[in-house]
Amino acid sequence: MMNSCVQEWLINWFAQNAKADREELYKNISENYFQLGYIDSFEFITLIGDIEDEFNIEFENDQFEDRSFSTINGMTTIIEGVLANDKI
């Protein structure tokens, strides 16, 4: 259930801020959003700030090095992991 909530929030963010519509985002949910040209490095910084504010979390530096961080699916998993660890 949390997956769909986090993932839906990310899809909404990309739909509002990226160069892609929801249908395209869902189609490419496991693809690298930098390589697809959806956002640039400046927009990525905005995305991270928005995620941290929305979910009241803080990412660790090593999480940014994880290749899955560059896909919506991967980012969903990482956010869920941070949220789960915060509840322990």
Buried (B, 14 or more C-beta within 10 A) or exposed (E): EEEEBBBEBBBEBBBEBBEBEEEBBEEBBEBBBBEBEBBEEEBBEEBBEBBBEEBEBEBEEEBEEEEBBBBBBBBBBBBBEBBEEEEE
